Amino acid sequence: MHFRILGPLEIENPDGLVDLGGHRQRAVLAYLLLQANQVVSTSQLLSALWADDDAPMTARKILQNAVWKLRGVLSRPPRAEQGPELLTRAPGYLLRVPQQRVDLLDYQQRVVTGRAALAAGEVERARRSLGEALALWRGPVLSDLVEEGICWPELTALQNRRLDVMEDHFEAALACGRHQLVLPDIESLVAAEPLRERASGQLMVALYRCGRQAEALAVFGRVRSALVDGLGLEPGRELHRLQQAILTQDPTLEAPRTAGTREQAHLAPANRGAQPPADFPAGPATVPTAALPVPTAPGPSASAEPVTTPSAPVAPAPRIPSPARHESRTASVVMLRFGLGGELGRVLAEDRDRVLDVLTQIAREKTELHGGRVTSVLGSTVLAVFADGADTADIAERAVRTAAAVRDSLSVPTGTLTPPQAAVRGLTVHAAVASGEARLPRRPCADSPSPWGGGRLVDTCRTMLDHVQAGEIHVCDETRRHGERAAAFRRACASALAPWELHALHDEAADQPWGRADAGVHVSELELMQHTLLHTRQRSAAHLITLIQGSGRARTRLLMEFQRRVEESHRGHVRVLAGTVPPPRTGDPLAVPAEILAAYCGIDPDAPEAHATARLRATLDGLGPADGAELYAPLARLLSPGPTTVAAGTGEVLRAWGKFLARAARKQPLVLIWDDLQHADDALLDVVERLTQTHAGVPLLNVVGADSGLPDRRPGWATAHPRTVTLSLSPEAGDALDRLLESLLPPLRESEVA
């Protein structure tokens, strides 16, 4: 068995993922895995499962039952010689498991190895080991349990320590001369953690080596402004020395001569989610090489002794704005952080600044709409202040409404119990609001933001933001107290500094981009699609709906809203699978069928081939014996796309894929959602169009989105077939989300115009 907790909790044996049972059993196992091969007392487990005032009288009995059930799970065949054992050891329990079977233990060992290599000057070995360690992360620690309300300090510690490991990895990569390789990852980390001096110094070195000297100096300016204005601190001596070295073009900043001349375009061992926080206890090792005169101690105010690198003398620090220019006033501060994940792919690498400009403008518009003012923008972090209002409650209310408006303009609502879902895959919005006394400029300039003097509130917001999950808005106790007339709040899990989370605005529909059902432009289309799904389920008859719209943005939003409604109203009774067809020559023509197949089988994109084929075989067996062996070979080729797939016959693969969908729909009604189908090749178009006819007697709804290129290529698309309908969508007025979607579209290259 393999245990994974660096992400959702998973146990896998050769037959696939193991069902762990209910929430209580999973929580017990997770806590024991955090302390694997160590005795965990019963009192520790009880405290982890219940707060002191919430534990029932039968808490110990419930814990004993959970342990008993877990032993049954861990003893299931197939059994290995070194299988896991859950033992009773005074004063509690011991989970004995081989180190290589737990991703956390594997990760920690790789970090120890990498840091030892870094300290010994073996930078290439350190880079590989630390990169492999970071690659084990699949998301926030035990993210599924956190969503269910688990709140353990061990999780926050693991997340936060991962920052040190990321900086160690960057240090090793820079020492190897791989600055271009890690530059995007360093930029993402600094954008999320703008006060970490060590990472900022590494970013300055990487930018300088890429010939971007002005941008490297701008990083120093942003860090110093954030530290001085927010915390009243100056950057450490090492960052000042690095600035001077860049100004004088110090030769020690150049990349090592032994570095390879060619580098890959991307490196993603580090998770690019909205929370890059860190993970392993030991402090980062330092490598006193002349090539890396950057801070070596983590944290926002590094003060470690300087490395022994000759450099120019430290320049006098610029003066801090005089306190006389500021006054103490009641205010509320909103801090927004936009996470740009790896799912954005090429857009993030090539046009990141363009996307951030759009996001910043959206935040500025929403802030000004509610009477506030954006005072600072640091990478993907935006700071806004609200100080002018009738009373303290009015100020806090407008700040909370602004945070919700920014989040909701870039999201799709998922229901009353969970935060909204990102409207663009890879984009996350995090927000924190703090209220109280702040030092503000006496006479704000009308043309540009004045220096911001509210250090305590900014520091509180920044600390809260470190613990905010995607889509959440955390507020301090004072904000909650003054904002109760406008919003409902609930207890937040992660941070004692942010004890409250925004649950709902009392009139939140006004700020929702989707609004109420009667407020949308395409309500009739949504109702038709939902009615068609009911017919598909009740009559076990396949249907095809095609949506045609020129720009594609309104169509994409409509497809996303339909998917949300299906998942919410048919929860557990209908399976929804979706994908977007890539443009020609930019991806595999069978990418979406492969993605749909992998999603249905529960196959992770990064899973090894043996794991993928095992999951495929198990899925086919679960759908029944008919045709299973016949379908396995072509579907296995689909999961390993490339020239071999084409050589083996695209038609055979797609026919097998269609039969698989029909069998899956017979077991559980199925909804397929396609976007940008106009990019599909003829073979895929044939299968999608005929799917409704070749498998007419199964509950399968096929929803297709395309632009006018599809009817141009296929003038008679689906018109001669029963149970099909084609809808032409009317144009929709642009809004914040439309502008963002447009900014994500890559500009047209001359080579693409034919």
N, C-alpha and C positions, 0 to 999 in steps of 0.2 A: 504494500500500500504506500502511496505517496500522499503527503499532507501539504496543502498549500493554504497559507494565511496571508500572504503578501498580496492582498486583493480579496475577492470573495472567498469564504471558507469552502474548500473542496477536498474530498478524499477520493483517490482514484486507485483502482486495482486493474489487473489486465482485462477485466470485463467491462470497464468503463467507470463512470462516476458512481459513488456509493451514496445511497439515500441515508442521510443522517437522522432523519426523524424530525421532531418538533423543535421549536425555538430553544427550549430549555436544554435539550441534549446538545444542540449545536453550540450553545453558549458555554456549557461545561467543557466540552471538548476543546473549544477555542482557547479558553483560559488555561487549560492544562498544556496545550501546545505552546502557548506563550512562555510557559515554565517547563518545557519538555525536559525529561530526565532529571527533574527536581521534584522533591516532595512539596505538595501544595496543601496547606492546612484546610480543614473543613471550614474554619471561620473565614479564611480568605475567599473560598468559593462562595460561601453564603453572602459575603459582602459584595462580591462581583455580580451575583444574580439579583440581589434585592438591596435597595436602600435600607438603612437601619429601621426606618419607621414603616417600611412597606412589606417586610418579611412576614409571611403568614406563620401561624403556629406550627404548621406541618412542613416548614421549610426544609428541615433536615431529612425528613422522609422523602420529599420531592427530589432532593439532591441524590439520595441513595437510589431512588428509582431511575433517575437519569443515568447514573453511573452503571447500574445493572443493564440498562438497555444499550448503553454504549459498548459494554463488553460483548454483548451479542453482535453488534455491528462489526467490531474489530476482529471477532473470531470467525466471521464468515469465510468460506472458502473463496478463492484458493489461498491456502496458508503457506507462508514462506518460513524458512528456518529462522530468520531474524525478523519475524513479524512484530507488530506493536503489542504491548501488554499494558493493561490498565490495572495497577496493583493497589491494594490497600496498605498504606504505610503510615504509621502514627506520625503526626496527628491528622493525617488526611489521606491523600492519594498520590500515586506516582504514575505518570505516563512514560513508559520506557519505549523509545523508538530510535532506530538508527539515525544518525545525524544526516546522512545523505537522503533520507526519506522525507525530511521536513524542509521546505523552502527557506524558512527563516534561519534555521541552523546552517544550511548550505550557504545562504547569503552572508551570514556572519563570518563563516570560515573563509570565504573568498575575500571579504573585506580585510580580515587579519592578514591574509597572504599578500593582498595588494598593498597594504600599508607597510608591511615589512619590506617588500620589494622597493617601495617608494623611498623609505628611509635608507635603504642600501644603495640607492642610486640606479636601480634596475628599472628604469622608467617605462620601457616598453612592456615588460612583464607586469608591472604595476597597472599600466593602462588596460591591458587585457583582463586582468583579474578583477579590477574594480568595475570595468564595463560589464563583465559577465555577472557580477553581483547585482548591479543596478537593473540588468535585463530581467531578473527574476521577479521584479515588481509588476503586478498586473493592475494596480490601482491602489487606493487607500487601504490600509490594513483592515481586514475583516469588514469590508465595506457593506456587505449584506446585513451583518449583525448591527452595525452602526445605524443603518436605515431603520432597523427594528427597535432602536432605542438604547442599545448597549453604549455605555459611556465609561471607559476605563482609562486611567492615566497612562497605563502601559502603551496604549495605542497612540496617544499623542506623543509620547516619548519616542516611539519607533519612527513616527512620521517626521518629527523634528530632527532626529539624528541623521536621517538620510541626507540632509543638506550637507553635512560634513563630508559624507562619502562622495557626493556629487562634486564638491570642490576638490577633493583629493583626485578624483578621476580627471577633472579638467587640468589640474596641475601636472599630472603625469602626461596627459595628451599634449599640453603646451611644451613640456620638456622634450617630447619626441618630435616636435615641429609640426604637430597636426592641428594647428590653429584653425584652419579653414574647416576641418572636420567637426570640431566641437563648438564653433562660433554660434550656430543657431541655438544649441542647448544652453550655452552660457547666457545668451540674450534672454531666453525664456526664464531662466532662474533669476536673473537680475531684475527683470520686469516684475516678477512675482515677489521678490524679496529685495526691494531697492536699498535697504539699509545694511546689507551684508557687504562689508568692505572687501573681504577676501575675494568673493565672486566678482565684485565690481573691478577690482584690480586685474583679475584674470581676463575680464572682458576688455579692459583697456589694452592689455598686451595683445590679445587676439586681433582687435581692430587695428592696432598699430602695425602688426605684422602683415595684415591684409592691405596695407596702404591707405588706411582710413584714419589718418592722424587726427583730423578735426573732430571726428566722431568719438575717438578715444578720449580726447580732452573734454568733450561735452559730457561724457559719462562722469568724469570727476566733478564737473560743475553741478550735475544733477544730484550726485551723492552728497556733496557738501551742502547744497541748498536744503536737502531733506534733513540732514543731520542738524544743521544750524537752526533752521526755522522750526523744525519739529521738536527737536530734543535739546537744543542749546549746546550741542557738542560739535567740536571740530573733527574732521577725519584724522585717522592715525598718521604717525610719521611716515609709515611705509607708503601710504597712498599719496602723500605730498611728494615723497621722493620719486615715486613712479611718474607723477605729473611732470616734474622737472626733467626726468630722464626722457620723456616723450618730447618735451619742448626743445631739448638739446640734441634729440635724435641719438641718444646714447647707443653705441654699438652693442652693448650687452643685451639690448632688447631684441636683437635679431634672432631668428629661428636657428636652432642647431644645424650645422652644415651636414650632419649625418642623416638628416631627415629625408625621407623619400620625396621625390618631386611630384608625384601624383597622389591625390587624395580623393576619397569618395565624396559624393555630394552631400550625404546625410549620415548622421549617426544618431541612433535612438536607443542607447542602453538606459538612459535616464528617462523616467516617465515624464511626459509633457502635459500632465493634467493640470488642473487649476491649482493644485497644491503640491509643489515640488518638495515639501519638507522632508526631513532627514531620518537617520536610522540607527546608527551603531555607536555604542558608548565612547570608545577611545577617541581622543582628540586627533586631528589630522597630523600626519607626520610632515615634517618640513624638509625640503630638499634645497640646501644652500647653493644653488647653481646660479651663475651669473646671468643665465638666460631668463630667470624668473624673479625679478625684483618686485614681487607682489606680496601683499599681506598674507601671512600664513596662519593666523588665528581666526577662527570663525566668529561671527557675531557682528552686530551693527556698530560696535565701537571698539574695534580691534586695538589692542595696546601692547602687543607682543614686542619683544626686543627685535630690532631690525636685523635682517639677514646681512651677512658680511659681503655686501656688494658695493663697490665704489659708485658714487652717484653725485649729482650736483647738490649744492647746499639747499636746504629747505627754504622756499620763498616765504615771506611774511604772509600770514593768513589774512584774507580780506576782513574788513571790519564787519561785525554783526550790527544790523540796524539798531539804532538807538532806541531804548525802551520808551523814551519820551514820545516817540511817534505812535505809540500804541496806547490803548485804553482797555480796561477790563469790562467786558459786557457778557450778557447771557447769549449763548449761541448753541447751535447744533451743527455737527460736522458729519458729512457723509463721505465715506471712502469706498470707491468702487474699484474692483479689479477684474479685468477681462482675461480669461484664460484661453490661450490659443493652442489647442492640442495638435498632436501629430496627424489627426484625421484630416486636417486642412491641407496636408501634403505640400504640393508645389506652391500653392498660394502663400502659405506661411513663409516659405523660404524666399520667394521672389518678391512678393508684394505685401509683406507684413506691415510696413509703415502705412501703406494705403488703407489697409483694413483698420489699423489702429486709429487713423485719422477719422474714419467714418464713425467708429465706436465712440471716440472722444467727442465728436460733434453731436452725436445722439445724446450723450450724457450732458453736454452743455445745454442743449435745447430743453431737455426735461428739467434741468436745474433752474434755468431762467424762467421756464413756464410756471414754476412753483415759487418764484421770488427769491431764489438763491443765486450763488455766484461761484463758478469754478475758479479756484485760486491756484491750483497746481496740477500739472500732468507729468508723471514720471513713468515713461514707458507705457505699460498697460494699466497703470494705476491712476485714478482721477480723484482729486480731493475737491469737495465743494463745501461752502459754509453758508449757513442761514442765521442771520442775526437781526434782521429788520422785520418786526411783526408786532401784532397787537399785544401779545403776551407770550410767556414761555411755552404754553401749550400749543399756541399757533405755530411757533417756530419749530418745535419738535414734530408736530403733525406734518408740516410741509416737507421736512427733511425725510421722514419715513415715506411719504407719498412719492417723493422724488426717487428714492432707492427702488421702490416697487415699480414705478413707471419705467425706469431704465431696464430693469430685469424683465418686466412683462412685455416690453416692446420688442424684445429679442427672444421671446420664449413662446412655447405653446402650453397652455394649461393642461395639467394631468389629473386634476381632481382636487378635493378639499384637504386631503391628508398628506400630500406630497408636494414638494416644490415643482414649479413648472419645468418642462423639458426644453432643452436648448433647441431653438428653431434651426440652427445650423450645426451639423455634427462637428464636434471639436471645439465649439465656442461655449465657454461657460462664463457666468456672471456671478460674482460674489460681492456682497455689500455689508457694511457695518455702519451704525449710526451711534454717535455719542453726543450727549448734551451736558451743559454746565457753564461755568465761567471760563471765558477765554480772552486772551489778549488779541485785540483786533486793531487794524489801522484806523487812525482817527479820521483821515480824509481819503477814502478809497478813490483811486484814479478811475475815471470813466472809460479810458481807452485800453487799459491793460490791467491784469491782476496786480494788486498791491502785495508787498511782502506779507507773508502769513505768519502771525505770531501766536497762534493757538496751540502751543506745544503739547500740553497735557492731553487735550482732546484728540489731537492727531496721534499721539502715542497710544492712547486707549483704542482708537479705531484700528490702528495698524496691528496691535496685539490681538484684537478680536478677529480681524480679518484672517489671521493665520489659521483659525479654527473653523472658518465658515465653509460649509460644503457648497457644491455647485447649486445655484438657484435659491440659496437661503439668504435671509437678511437678519443679522443679529443686532440687537440694540442693548444699550446699557440700562440699568435699572431706572435712572432718571428719565431717559427717553420713554421707557415703557409707562412710567407713572404719568407723564405729561401727555402721552399720545393715546391714552385709553379711549378717549371719546371718538377717535377716528379709526381705530384698528383694534383687532384682537391679537393677543400675544400668548405664547406658550413657552414653557421652560425649554431652554436650549441645553444641549448635551455637553458640548466640547469645552467651553471656557467659563471659568468662574467670573472673568471680567465681562462676559457677555451672557448673563443669566437668562436672557429672553430672546425669543425668535419671533419674527412677524408671522402670524398665522393667516390673517386675512384682513383686508381693508373693509370697513363696514359698507362702503359703496364701491368695491373694487372693480366692478364691471366697467366703470367709466374709463379706467386706465388700461383695460385689457385690449390688446390689438385684435383679438378675435371677438371680444364683447359677447353679448347675448346672441342667442340663435337668430333673433329677428333683426340684428344689426348688420349682418354680413351681406356682401354683394351676391354671394353664390349659395344662398340658403337653399334655393330650389334644387340645385345640383346635388347638394349634400343630402337632402331629403330623398331624392331619387336614388342615390347610391345606397343609402341605408335601406330603403324599401326593396331594392333589388337584392340586397344581401338577405333580407328576410325570405324572399321568394327562393333564393338559392338554398337556404337551409331547410325551409319547410317542404319544398318539392324535390330536393336532391337533384337539382338541375343546374348545370354550369351556365354562367353568364359572362359576357364581355362588355365592359364599359370603356370607351375611349374619350379622353378629354383633350381637345385641341386648343392651344392658346399660344399666341405669337411669342411674347417675351419670355414666358415660362415661369416668371416669379409668382404670379397669382396661381398658376396651375400647381406649382410645387407646394405652396401654402395650403391649397385645397386638398391635395393628396395627404399632406401631413395631418391636417385636421380630421380627415376621414379616418386615417389610421388611428388617431387618438380616440375618436368616438367609438370605433369598433372595439378597441382594446378595453375601453372603459365600460361599455354597455354589454359586451359579449364576453366578459372576462372569464377565461377558462373554458369557454365553449367553442371559440373560433380561434384558429391560429392565423396570425398575420405575418407575412414575409414581404420585405420590400427591398428595392435596389434601384440604382440609377445607372443607366447604360453610358459608358464613357464614349467620348467622341472617337471617330476613326483614327487609327494609328497612335492613340494615346493609352490604350489598354487592351487587354485580351477581349476578343469579341464574345467570349463565353463567360466573362467575369461575373455578370449578374446571375445566370443560372448556377454557377459554382458557388456564389455567395448565398443564394437561396438554399441550395442543398446543404451547405455547411451550417447555416443557421438552424435549419430544421434538425440536423443531426447533433447540434450542440458542439461543433468542432471549432476550436479557437484557431484564428488565422495563423498564429505562430506555432501551432502544435506540430510535433514531428509527424512524418508521413505514416509511421506505424500506428500512432495514436489515431490519426484521421481515418485510416482504413478500418481500424478496429471499431470505431464509433459508427462508421457507415454500415459495416456488417451487422452490428447489433441493432441498428435502426431498421434495416431491411428485415431482420428476423422478427422484430417487434411488430412489423406491419403484416406479417403472415407469410406462409411458405410459398405462395404462388409467385413465380417469376423471380424470386429473390436471387437465385444463383445467376440467372441470365442477366439481371440488371447490375450485378456487382461490378463486373469488369469495366463496362463503359462509364459507370458513375465514378469509379475509382480514378479513371483517367481524367474525368472532369475536375476532380479535386486536385489534380496535378497538371494544370493547364500548361500549354506550350506547344512547340512544333510536333511533339509526339501525338498530342490530341488531334491536331488537324490531320496528320498522316493516318491516324487510325480511323478517321471518318467522322466529321462533325455531325453528319446526319444520324449516324448510329448513336452517338452520345446524346443528342437532343431527343431522339425518340425514347431512349431509356429514361431520360430526365422527365419527359412527359408522362410516361407510365408510372414513374415514382410519385409524381404529384397526384395522379389519380388515386393511387393506393393510399397516399397520405390523407387525401380529402375524404375517402370512404371511412377512415378511422376517426377523423375530426374535420369539420368544415374548414375550408382553407380560403384565405384571401391573399392574392398576389397583387402587389402594387409596384408598377413600373413607372419610372420617370425618364424622360429624354429617349423614348423608344425610337425616335427618328434616327438615332445613331446606330441602331442595330443593323447587322448584315442581313442579307436575304434569307439565309437559312434560319436564323433566329426569328425573323419576322414571320416566316411561314409557320413555325411551331406555335408562336404566341397567337397568331390569328386563328389557327385551326384547333387550338387546345380545347376550346369550348365545344367544337363539333366532334372531335375524335373521342372525347371523354364527356359526352353530354349528360350521362346519368349519375354524375357525382356532384356533391355540394362544393363547387369550386367557383369563386368569383375572381375574375381577372380584370383589374383596373389599370388602364394604360394612360399615361400622360405623354404628349408629344407636341411638337410645334407643327407648323404648316408643311414642313418637309415630308411628314409621313403621308398625308393624302396626295401630295405631289408625286411621291414614289409609287404609292399604291392607290390609284384613284377609286378603286372599288373596295377599299379596306372595310371588311366586315359587313358590308351593306347587304350582301345576298344571303346572310346567315340568320337563322332565328336566334332569339335570346341575346341579341347584341344591340348596343345603342352607342351613337357617337354624339358628343356634345361639344359645341364651340363656345368657349368661355369669353365673356365680354371683358374689356379692359377694366382695370381696377386702379383707383387713385393710389399714388405712391405714398409710403410712410417710412418710418425708420427701418423696419425690417426689409422693405423693398430696396432701400438704398444700400443696406448691408449686403443683401444678396447680389445686387448689381456690382458692388465693389469686389466681390469674391470671384466674379467672372473674369478670367484672364483676358487681357486685351488681344484684339485680333492681330496676328502677325501677317506680314506680307506674304509669307510662304503659304498661308492658309487661304488666301484669296485666289480663287480659280474661276 
